[in-house]
Amino acid sequence: MKPEAPKDIDRIFAEEGYLITEAIRKGARDAILRHKQAGLPIVVWRDGKSVWIQPEEIDDYLAEQDARR
């Protein structure tokens, strides 16, 4: 078996970095939705301070985040 060539991390981020970013976004969204299902608030950074988002406001928060992209 031929040994694998070493990976160039800069090339990977340049060419495939969007996959990493999307995986992180999906994981964060899943965690936020689990908080909503459990009836738990989340904390976000907004206008230079920490803000609590109540479970019933999470859908609006996610829609706001989606609109920014």
N, CA, C and O atoms as a Tinker XYZ file with bonds, in Angstrom:
   276  protein
     1  N      0.847000   -1.179000    0.000000    73     2
     2  CA     0.000000    0.000000    0.000000    64     1     3
     3  C      0.892000    1.242000    0.000000    63     2     4     5
     4  O      1.883000    1.311000    0.726000    81     3
     5  N      0.525000    2.204000   -0.815000    73     3     6
     6  CA     1.288000    3.430000   -0.947000    64     5     7
     7  C      0.960000    4.375000    0.218000    63     6     8     9
     8  O     -0.216000    4.589000    0.514000    81     7
     9  N      1.976000    4.946000    0.886000    73     7    10
    10  CA     1.695000    5.874000    1.995000    64     9    11
    11  C      1.034000    7.144000    1.469000    63    10    12    13
    12  O      1.313000    7.605000    0.362000    81    11
    13  N      0.151000    7.693000    2.297000    73    11    14
    14  CA    -0.548000    8.924000    1.931000    64    13    15
    15  C      0.412000   10.102000    1.965000    63    14    16    17
    16  O      1.280000   10.183000    2.834000    81    15
    17  N      0.251000   11.017000    1.013000    73    15    18
    18  CA     1.058000   12.241000    0.998000    64    17    19
    19  C      0.624000   13.124000    2.168000    63    18    20    21
    20  O     -0.550000   13.134000    2.540000    81    19
    21  N      1.567000   13.860000    2.744000    73    19    22
    22  CA     1.186000   14.759000    3.846000    64    21    23
    23  C      0.184000   15.801000    3.352000    63    22    24    25
    24  O      0.240000   16.240000    2.203000    81    23
    25  N     -0.715000   16.181000    4.222000    73    23    26
    26  CA    -1.752000   17.135000    3.847000    64    25    27
    27  C     -1.251000   18.565000    4.100000    63    26    28    29
    28  O     -0.591000   18.840000    5.102000    81    27
    29  N     -1.574000   19.440000    3.190000    73    27    30
    30  CA    -1.226000   20.849000    3.309000    64    29    31
    31  C     -2.443000   21.581000    3.885000    63    30    32    33
    32  O     -3.412000   21.839000    3.172000    81    31
    33  N     -2.384000   21.910000    5.169000    73    31    34
    34  CA    -3.528000   22.481000    5.869000    64    33    35
    35  C     -3.979000   23.801000    5.252000    63    34    36    37
    36  O     -5.178000   24.075000    5.201000    81    35
    37  N     -3.044000   24.622000    4.784000    73    35    38
    38  CA    -3.431000   25.882000    4.151000    64    37    39
    39  C     -4.248000   25.628000    2.884000    63    38    40    41
    40  O     -5.230000   26.325000    2.629000    81    39
    41  N     -3.847000   24.639000    2.096000    73    39    42
    42  CA    -4.575000   24.313000    0.876000    64    41    43
    43  C     -5.970000   23.790000    1.221000    63    42    44    45
    44  O     -6.956000   24.150000    0.579000    81    43
    45  N     -6.035000   22.945000    2.231000    73    43    46
    46  CA    -7.328000   22.381000    2.631000    64    45    47
    47  C     -8.296000   23.498000    3.035000    63    46    48    49
    48  O     -9.449000   23.508000    2.603000    81    47
    49  N     -7.827000   24.441000    3.867000    73    47    50
    50  CA    -8.700000   25.539000    4.277000    64    49    51
    51  C     -9.078000   26.425000    3.102000    63    50    52    53
    52  O    -10.216000   26.886000    3.017000    81    51
    53  N     -8.138000   26.668000    2.194000    73    51    54
    54  CA    -8.428000   27.512000    1.041000    64    53    55
    55  C     -9.436000   26.856000    0.110000    63    54    56    57
    56  O    -10.331000   27.526000   -0.404000    81    55
    57  N     -9.300000   25.565000   -0.110000    73    55    58
    58  CA   -10.152000   24.876000   -1.079000    64    57    59
    59  C    -11.409000   24.264000   -0.475000    63    58    60    61
    60  O    -12.432000   24.150000   -1.149000    81    59
    61  N    -11.334000   23.871000    0.794000    73    59    62
    62  CA   -12.448000   23.148000    1.396000    64    61    63
    63  C    -12.913000   23.745000    2.722000    63    62    64    65
    64  O    -13.698000   23.128000    3.443000    81    63
    65  N    -12.434000   24.932000    3.038000    73    63    66
    66  CA   -12.764000   25.556000    4.316000    64    65    67
    67  C    -14.238000   25.767000    4.523000    63    66    68    69
    68  O    -14.717000   25.743000    5.657000    81    67
    69  N    -14.982000   25.977000    3.428000    73    67    70
    70  CA   -16.425000   26.183000    3.542000    64    69    71
    71  C    -17.108000   24.960000    4.146000    63    70    72    73
    72  O    -18.133000   25.089000    4.816000    81    71
    73  N    -16.545000   23.772000    3.914000    73    71    74
    74  CA   -17.132000   22.558000    4.490000    64    73    75
    75  C    -17.004000   22.574000    6.010000    63    74    76    77
    76  O    -17.916000   22.154000    6.722000    81    75
    77  N    -15.874000   23.057000    6.496000    73    75    78
    78  CA   -15.660000   23.154000    7.941000    64    77    79
    79  C    -16.623000   24.179000    8.536000    63    78    80    81
    80  O    -17.256000   23.931000    9.562000    81    79
    81  N    -16.723000   25.320000    7.884000    73    79    82
    82  CA   -17.620000   26.374000    8.365000    64    81    83
    83  C    -19.063000   25.883000    8.406000    63    82    84    85
    84  O    -19.770000   26.121000    9.386000    81    83
    85  N    -19.500000   25.209000    7.368000    73    83    86
    86  CA   -20.878000   24.704000    7.323000    64    85    87
    87  C    -21.115000   23.641000    8.394000    63    86    88    89
    88  O    -22.199000   23.591000    8.977000    81    87
    89  N    -20.140000   22.806000    8.659000    73    87    90
    90  CA   -20.285000   21.787000    9.705000    64    89    91
    91  C    -20.436000   22.444000   11.078000    63    90    92    93
    92  O    -21.244000   22.005000   11.896000    81    91
    93  N    -19.662000   23.487000   11.322000    73    91    94
    94  CA   -19.757000   24.202000   12.604000    64    93    95
    95  C    -21.117000   24.889000   12.723000    63    94    96    97
    96  O    -21.747000   24.837000   13.779000    81    95
    97  N    -21.573000   25.532000   11.644000    73    95    98
    98  CA   -22.889000   26.187000   11.672000    64    97    99
    99  C    -24.009000   25.183000   11.944000    63    98   100   101
   100  O    -24.915000   25.448000   12.734000    81    99
   101  N    -23.934000   24.032000   11.283000    73    99   102
   102  CA   -24.964000   23.003000   11.480000    64   101   103
   103  C    -24.952000   22.494000   12.924000    63   102   104   105
   104  O    -26.008000   22.307000   13.529000    81   103
   105  N    -23.762000   22.272000   13.468000    73   103   106
   106  CA   -23.665000   21.813000   14.852000    64   105   107
   107  C    -24.229000   22.826000   15.834000    63   106   108   109
   108  O    -24.922000   22.460000   16.783000    81   107
   109  N    -23.933000   24.100000   15.606000    73   107   110
   110  CA   -24.451000   25.154000   16.483000    64   109   111
   111  C    -25.971000   25.234000   16.382000    63   110   112   113
   112  O    -26.660000   25.356000   17.395000    81   111
   113  N    -26.490000   25.164000   15.155000    73   111   114
   114  CA   -27.948000   25.219000   14.965000    64   113   115
   115  C    -28.625000   24.036000   15.651000    63   114   116   117
   116  O    -29.661000   24.201000   16.295000    81   115
   117  N    -28.048000   22.852000   15.516000    73   115   118
   118  CA   -28.610000   21.668000   16.174000    64   117   119
   119  C    -28.631000   21.835000   17.689000    63   118   120   121
   120  O    -29.610000   21.476000   18.343000    81   119
   121  N    -27.554000   22.379000   18.246000    73   119   122
   122  CA   -27.485000   22.593000   19.696000    64   121   123
   123  C    -28.542000   23.603000   20.141000    63   122   124   125
   124  O    -29.184000   23.423000   21.175000    81   123
   125  N    -28.718000   24.664000   19.356000    73   123   126
   126  CA   -29.733000   25.676000   19.682000    64   125   127
   127  C    -31.130000   25.057000   19.651000    63   126   128   129
   128  O    -31.947000   25.319000   20.533000    81   127
   129  N    -31.402000   24.243000   18.641000    73   127   130
   130  CA   -32.720000   23.606000   18.559000    64   129   131
   131  C    -32.949000   22.606000   19.692000    63   130   132   133
   132  O    -34.083000   22.432000   20.137000    81   131
   133  N    -31.892000   21.951000   20.160000    73   131   134
   134  CA   -32.042000   21.056000   21.321000    64   133   135
   135  C    -32.384000   21.849000   22.571000    63   134   136   137
   136  O    -33.161000   21.390000   23.409000    81   135
   137  N    -31.804000   23.043000   22.699000    73   135   138
   138  CA   -32.161000   23.903000   23.832000    64   137   139
   139  C    -33.645000   24.258000   23.766000    63   138   140   141
   140  O    -34.346000   24.220000   24.777000    81   139
   141  N    -34.116000   24.603000   22.564000    73   139   142
   142  CA   -35.525000   24.953000   22.409000    64   141   143
   143  C    -36.413000   23.776000   22.807000    63   142   144   145
   144  O    -37.382000   23.947000   23.547000    81   143
   145  N    -36.078000   22.574000   22.313000    73   143   146
   146  CA   -36.872000   21.382000   22.633000    64   145   147
   147  C    -36.915000   21.108000   24.129000    63   146   148   149
   148  O    -37.927000   20.654000   24.661000    81   147
   149  N    -35.798000   21.392000   24.805000    73   147   150
   150  CA   -35.720000   21.151000   26.244000    64   149   151
   151  C    -36.321000   22.298000   27.055000    63   150   152   153
   152  O    -36.418000   22.214000   28.279000    81   151
   153  N    -36.727000   23.374000   26.365000    73   151   154
   154  CA   -37.301000   24.513000   27.070000    64   153   155
   155  C    -36.261000   25.363000   27.771000    63   154   156   157
   156  O    -36.558000   26.024000   28.766000    81   155
   157  N    -35.031000   25.347000   27.247000    73   155   158
   158  CA   -33.929000   26.086000   27.865000    64   157   159
   159  C    -33.544000   27.297000   27.020000    63   158   160   161
   160  O    -33.564000   27.229000   25.791000    81   159
   161  N    -33.195000   28.400000   27.674000    73   159   162
   162  CA   -32.749000   29.577000   26.923000    64   161   163
   163  C    -31.313000   29.382000   26.430000    63   162   164   165
   164  O    -30.604000   28.482000   26.879000    81   163
   165  N    -30.902000   30.241000   25.504000    73   163   166
   166  CA   -29.520000   30.271000   25.043000    64   165   167
   167  C    -28.970000   31.672000   25.323000    63   166   168   169
   168  O    -29.732000   32.612000   25.549000    81   167
   169  N    -27.672000   31.796000   25.306000    73   167   170
   170  CA   -27.026000   33.104000   25.458000    64   169   171
   171  C    -26.294000   33.406000   24.167000    63   170   172   173
   172  O    -25.561000   32.563000   23.652000    81   171
   173  N    -26.490000   34.618000   23.637000    73   171   174
   174  CA   -25.818000   35.047000   22.416000    64   173   175
   175  C    -25.119000   36.384000   22.678000    63   174   176   177
   176  O    -25.420000   37.082000   23.645000    81   175
   177  N    -24.185000   36.716000   21.799000    73   175   178
   178  CA   -23.489000   37.997000   21.864000    64   177   179
   179  C    -24.187000   38.950000   20.903000    63   178   180   181
   180  O    -24.240000   38.694000   19.700000    81   179
   181  N    -24.720000   40.048000   21.431000    73   179   182
   182  CA   -25.448000   41.005000   20.593000    64   181   183
   183  C    -25.104000   42.419000   21.048000    63   182   184   185
   184  O    -25.234000   42.752000   22.226000    81   183
   185  N    -24.669000   43.237000   20.115000    73   183   186
   186  CA   -24.353000   44.644000   20.397000    64   185   187
   187  C    -23.378000   44.805000   21.564000    63   186   188   189
   188  O    -23.539000   45.684000   22.411000    81   187
   189  N    -22.376000   43.947000   21.589000    73   187   190
   190  CA   -21.324000   44.076000   22.593000    64   189   191
   191  C    -21.656000   43.555000   23.975000    63   190   192   193
   192  O    -20.945000   43.846000   24.937000    81   191
   193  N    -22.741000   42.779000   24.086000    73   191   194
   194  CA   -23.067000   42.226000   25.404000    64   193   195
   195  C    -23.763000   40.875000   25.263000    63   194   196   197
   196  O    -24.263000   40.522000   24.195000    81   195
   197  N    -23.782000   40.134000   26.357000    73   195   198
   198  CA   -24.469000   38.842000   26.401000    64   197   199
   199  C    -25.964000   39.077000   26.570000    63   198   200   201
   200  O    -26.396000   39.897000   27.380000    81   199
   201  N    -26.745000   38.334000   25.784000    73   199   202
   202  CA   -28.203000   38.472000   25.829000    64   201   203
   203  C    -28.821000   37.082000   25.906000    63   202   204   205
   204  O    -28.437000   36.180000   25.161000    81   203
   205  N    -29.781000   36.915000   26.815000    73   203   206
   206  CA   -30.513000   35.649000   26.914000    64   205   207
   207  C    -31.614000   35.630000   25.865000    63   206   208   209
   208  O    -32.351000   36.602000   25.703000    81   207
   209  N    -31.715000   34.509000   25.155000    73   207   210
   210  CA   -32.806000   34.284000   24.200000    64   209   211
   211  C    -33.660000   33.161000   24.784000    63   210   212   213
   212  O    -33.179000   32.045000   24.978000    81   211
   213  N    -34.914000   33.458000   25.061000    73   211   214
   214  CA   -35.810000   32.474000   25.650000    64   213   215
   215  C    -36.222000   31.438000   24.596000    63   214   216   217
   216  O    -36.209000   31.736000   23.401000    81   215
   217  N    -36.587000   30.232000   25.027000    73   215   218
   218  CA   -36.926000   29.162000   24.069000    64   217   219
   219  C    -37.985000   29.572000   23.041000    63   218   220   221
   220  O    -37.898000   29.188000   21.875000    81   219
   221  N    -38.974000   30.345000   23.467000    73   219   222
   222  CA   -40.034000   30.746000   22.535000    64   221   223
   223  C    -39.560000   31.802000   21.525000    63   222   224   225
   224  O    -40.278000   32.102000   20.572000    81   223
   225  N    -38.367000   32.366000   21.721000    73   223   226
   226  CA   -37.803000   33.364000   20.805000    64   225   227
   227  C    -36.724000   32.774000   19.884000    63   226   228   229
   228  O    -36.188000   33.479000   19.029000    81   227
   229  N    -36.409000   31.493000   20.058000    73   227   230
   230  CA   -35.302000   30.882000   19.318000    64   229   231
   231  C    -35.582000   30.828000   17.818000    63   230   232   233
   232  O    -34.672000   31.068000   17.024000    81   231
   233  N    -36.805000   30.523000   17.408000    73   231   234
   234  CA   -37.108000   30.485000   15.964000    64   233   235
   235  C    -36.848000   31.844000   15.322000    63   234   236   237
   236  O    -36.280000   31.923000   14.233000    81   235
   237  N    -37.263000   32.908000   15.998000    73   235   238
   238  CA   -37.018000   34.259000   15.475000    64   237   239
   239  C    -35.518000   34.540000   15.396000    63   238   240   241
   240  O    -35.041000   35.120000   14.420000    81   239
   241  N    -34.783000   34.131000   16.416000    73   239   242
   242  CA   -33.323000   34.328000   16.416000    64   241   243
   243  C    -32.682000   33.598000   15.234000    63   242   244   245
   244  O    -31.844000   34.168000   14.536000    81   243
   245  N    -33.068000   32.349000   15.008000    73   243   246
   246  CA   -32.494000   31.587000   13.896000    64   245   247
   247  C    -32.861000   32.203000   12.549000    63   246   248   249
   248  O    -32.033000   32.237000   11.639000    81   247
   249  N    -34.082000   32.686000   12.417000    73   247   250
   250  CA   -34.493000   33.346000   11.174000    64   249   251
   251  C    -33.666000   34.608000   10.940000    63   250   252   253
   252  O    -33.286000   34.909000    9.809000    81   251
   253  N    -33.395000   35.334000   12.003000    73   251   254
   254  CA   -32.561000   36.536000   11.920000    64   253   255
   255  C    -31.144000   36.180000   11.456000    63   254   256   257
   256  O    -30.559000   36.873000   10.624000    81   255
   257  N    -30.612000   35.102000   12.002000    73   255   258
   258  CA   -29.262000   34.657000   11.613000    64   257   259
   259  C    -29.235000   34.205000   10.159000    63   258   260   261
   260  O    -28.286000   34.510000    9.437000    81   259
   261  N    -30.259000   33.484000    9.721000    73   259   262
   262  CA   -30.339000   33.032000    8.331000    64   261   263
   263  C    -30.417000   34.212000    7.371000    63   262   264   265
   264  O    -29.835000   34.168000    6.288000    81   263
   265  N    -31.129000   35.261000    7.757000    73   263   266
   266  CA   -31.280000   36.438000    6.901000    64   265   267
   267  C    -29.960000   37.184000    6.729000    63   266   268   269
   268  O    -29.754000   37.862000    5.722000    81   267
   269  N    -29.073000   37.060000    7.706000    73   267   270
   270  CA   -27.771000   37.738000    7.623000    64   269   271
   271  C    -26.836000   37.099000    6.608000    63   270   272   273
   272  O    -25.883000   37.737000    6.159000    81   271
   273  N    -27.092000   35.852000    6.243000    73   271   274
   274  CA   -26.207000   35.147000    5.306000    64   273   275
   275  C    -26.605000   35.363000    3.897000    63   274   276
   276  O    -25.963000   34.839000    2.987000    81   275
